[in-house]
Amino acid sequence: MSKAKNDWILCIDADELLSEALVEELQYELSKKDLPFAAFEIPLNLVFMNKIFRHGKETNSFKISLFNRNKGNWDGAVVHETVVIKGSIKQLKNKIFHYSYNSYSQLLKKIDLYSSLSAQKLATKKRQKNKAIIILGLPFNFFKYYVVDGNFLNGYQGFAWSVLNSLYHFIKYLKLGELKTKSLS
């Protein structure tokens, strides 16, 4: 951000693509004089294994992707960092397509990395989970992702997404237990 020439920063990941309608909406919003907003929240639309998800919390979730650097900054989180804004935020209607994973191997590698980082974060906060809760969490999380969040409406990819995200939470707590055991040795 310190190297930017302009005050407005558009932050997108390498696997995100702005829709044409969003580009037009952004141009319109930024053409206004004296913008009253410090940031814009933009809806994300998950694209998983080449399927555009129409349902689930991963679709139409909002993320601050455009902000005035004089009114916002990163929160410094290790995983899923966000922008903290001082001022008002406007939600836009057009989407960023998030092409999350192009292979199951890629997703499994990210689950391994993120579950390790999340377990380390939980360990520093001295968080623990009862083993029964961890075991029950696996089917509970699957039910939440698949049924409650509506990923069953996304077909086979919605099923796979739900299974793998449930597995992430399970692995995270297994790794947390592993860290606790190592610290006691």
N, C-alpha and C positions, 0 to 999 in steps of 0.2 A: 504494500500500500504506500509505503514511503517513496517509491519510485514512480508512482502514478502522476501523470501530468494534469489530470482533471480531478475534481472533487468526487464525482460519481463513480463508484466501483461496481462492476458487474462480476460476481464470483460464481463461476460454474465449474463443475468437475469435468475432467477429460471425457467422461462417459455420459455427459449431458448435452442435449441439443435443443436450441431454442426453436419453437415452431415459428413459421412465417408470420402467423397472426400475432404472436408475442413480440416479434421484432417490430411490427407496425405499432402495436400498443405501447411499447417502450419509447419508440421515436415520438409518438404523440405526447406521452406524459412528459418526456424530457424537453419537449419544445415549449412547454408552458413557462412563462416568466414567474419568478419568485415562487418556486415550488414550496407548498406548505408541509411537505412530507420529508422525513429524514430517511425513509427507506420504503422499499416495495417488497411485499411478500408475493411470491409467484408459485402457482400450483405445480407440483411435480406429477408426472405420469410415468409409472414404472413400465419398462419394456423388459420382460424377462424371457430369455431364450427365444428371442425374436417374436414374442407375443406381447402386444400392447394390452396391458391390464386395464379393464374398464371398471373393475370393482376392487375392493380392499382398501386398507388404510394407506397403502403405498401409492394409491392413485388419489389425486386431489388433496394430498397433504401439502401444506404450504411451507415454504422456506424463504427466508430473507436472502435474496440473491442480488439485489441492487440497493446500494445504500450510499449516503453521503459520508465520506471518510471523516469529515469533521464532526459527525454526529454518531459514529458507530465504530466498533472495533471487535476483534475476535475475543472469545471468552477463554481461550487457552486450553480447552479440553483436549485430552489425548485422542479420544474417539468421538466422532460426530461433533466437531466443534461448531459453534453457532456464532452469529453476530449479535452483540448487545448494542441496542439502539437507545439514544437519548432523543426522544421526539416521537412524532406520530408516524404511523406505518399505514400504507394503503395496500389493500389486496388487489392484485390484478386478476383478470379472468382467463387469459390465455396461458398455455402450458410450456413447461420445459419437459422434454422427453428424457427420462433417465434410463439409458441402456445399461442396466446394472451388470449383467454377466453374459458372456457369450459361450460359456461352457460350465459344466458342473464342476470340473476340476478347479476352475477359477473361483467359483463360489466356495468350494470346500477350503481352498487356501485362505480366502478372506475370513471364513468362519474360524479357522485355526488362529489367524492373526488377531482378529477382533476379540475372540473369546479369551485369549491370553492377556490382551491389554485390559479388557474389562475385569478379568479376575484379579489382575494386579491392582487396579483401581479400587476394587472392593476390599482387597486385602489391606491396603493402606488405610481404609476407613474402618477396618476391623469388623467388616460385615461377614455374617455367616448365615447358612441356611441349614435347617434340619434335613437329614437325609430323606425322611418321608416326604417332605415338601418338594425336594429335588426330584424324587421319583414321580410324585403326582403332578409335578410341573410339566413333565413331558407330554402326557395326554391332554392336560389342561391347556397348555400353550398351542398344541395342535388344534384343539377344538376352537380356541379363540381365533387363531389365524384363519382356519379353514371355514368355520361356520359363522362365528360372530362377525368377523371382518369381511366375510363374503367372498373369500378367495375360491370357494367351490364354483362360483360363477365364471371363473377364469379358466375353467377346463383343467386338463392334465397339468399344465404349467402352474396353475393355482394350487393344485394338490402338492406338487413337488416343492413349490415355494413354502408352503405351510409346514411340510415335514422338515425341510432344511432349516427354517427359522426356529422351529421348536428344538431341533437338535442343537442349534447355537446356544440357547439358554441352558440346556442340559450340560453341554461341554464346558461352558463358562463356570458353572458351579462345581463340576468335577475338578477343573483346574484350580479353583479357589481352595478346595479341600486339599489338593496336592501341595499348594503353596503353604497352607497351614501346617501340614505334616512335615514339610521340609524345614519350616521355621522352628519346629519343636525338636528336630534332630540335633 
